[in-house]
Amino acid sequence: MPCLGGRGQVFEKGGFRHDAGPTVITAPFLFEELFALFGERFSDHVDLVPLKPWYRFHFSDGDHFDYGGTLEETLQEIARIEPRDCDGYRALLAHSQRIYDIGFTKLSAQPFDSFPTMMRQVPALVGLRNYETVWQMVSRHLKSEKLRQAFSIQPLLVGGNPFDTTSIYGLIHYLERAHGVHFAMGGTGAITQAFGSLMERQGIEIRLNTTVRAVHIEDGVAKGAVLADGEVLRADVVVANADAAHLYSHMIPAADQAVSARLKLAAAHYSMGLFVLYFGTTRTYPDVAHHTIWMGPRYRELLEDIFHHKKLAEDFSLYLHRPTATDPSFAPAGCDSFYVLCPVPNLQARIDWEVEGPRLRDRIVAALERTILPDLSSSITADFFKTPEDFKSDYLSVHGAGFSVAPLFRQSAWFRFHNRAEGIKNLFLAGAGTHPGAGLPGVICSAKVLDSLIPTPAPL
């Protein structure tokens, strides 16, 4: 790639700027912790702005639900839809805090490369009803179908189906409530740029437009990396943030892997794919929130089509990002910048995206024009899209999955690809496919895990 960031890179076209992928900042303290390790303050480099609402849900019947702000404001919105669910939401939030206190505070940066470590946590996890799915957890507290949908979509932000994903991911409710939802002025690309500058100040050499073909292994010990042109970079310690499934299936010979890694790879269940449409408009839409969750007419059935039937349905649900609601620099004056993220089946579905990509683009534009972006077809400009095929080629993501392996219980903690490579010494894993999982907080926490695993070099 020509720039840092991977999924967090920046696209520019026709005077419009677009974050390629992540846009939601929910744990700003993690960035501060990282910069503090080097005696710096993250806030000196990136301006984070709290959002309100965090998300606006637009339902297929035209109703909406603004989520975010104070607890009282959220309860007022809940009461407008279903007054009986106010007490249920309080109970849901309290349960989410209990999950957060263990699942995030205690375990997100805890190495899980030891099975006894996993077993010691089982009583606490069972006490938190981790055997429930996110949907079951939410439905136990809320009665309104709309609110059940709104409060169960969080797994989709990390690649999971709410009807399959362990309720441990219900901690996201309290994470948002405790720390808010933020936007980095300049976009997530501003965070990537700040990381790159920090690396340069620390004397770290960065190579762009370079692909690592394999991990160089001698006698079961990682000794460096083999580049696509055959060059070997020697190293005492190798950290790989490539898609973990790609790492084990293409970059490490099976003979060098532990049986546990081979079994995980063989049984891996992958996250959904993503169709992402980027575009500008020659007018503004001031009534559209920064983050909109546009819900289609089906919920469970649509997710079944995406995750289980591997079927590209005619209907869809969407995440609409309008950064110009907060940062006008994303578009020329009098214009708006958007991207639309549409969950779709990954490449195991064998969809011909050269044919279906343009069709889906047109259906999305028509649906948004009918609902929240009037006259979109006449104002849209500089549009382009990415499909699971691009995720496979650009990010080396197995099956073009948007978030590596799915966040199922059987693919979490010890059952996920370990941060300490299985079968190879001095090789360590970070990123979405290893513990604790996808999303910006999860990926940064994977780096915190490595901080406790990688031996400190002996003084010279």
Secondary structure, 3 states (H helix, E strand, C coil): CCCCCHHHCEEEECCEEEECCCCCECCHHHHHHHHHCCCCCHHHCCCEEECCCCEEEECCCCCEEEECCCHHHHHHHHHHHCCCHHHHHHHHHHHHHHHHHHHHCCCCCCCCCCHHHHHHHHHHHHHCCCCCEHHHHHHHHCCCHHHHHHCCCHHHHHCCCCCCCEHHHHHHHHHHHHHCCEEECCCHHHHHHHHHHHHHHCCCCCCCCCCEEEEEEECCEEEEEEECCCCEEECCCEEECCCHHHHHHHHCCHHHCCHHHHHHHHHCCECCEEEEEEEEECCCCCCCCCEEEECCCCCHHHHHHHHCCCCCCCCCCEEEECHHHCCHHHCCCCCEEEEEEEEECCHHHCCCHHHHHHHHHHHHHHHHHHHCCCCHHHHEEEEEEECHHHHHHHHCCHHHCCCCECCCHHHCHHHCECCECCCCECEEECCCCECCCCCHHHHHHHHHHHHHHCCCCCCC
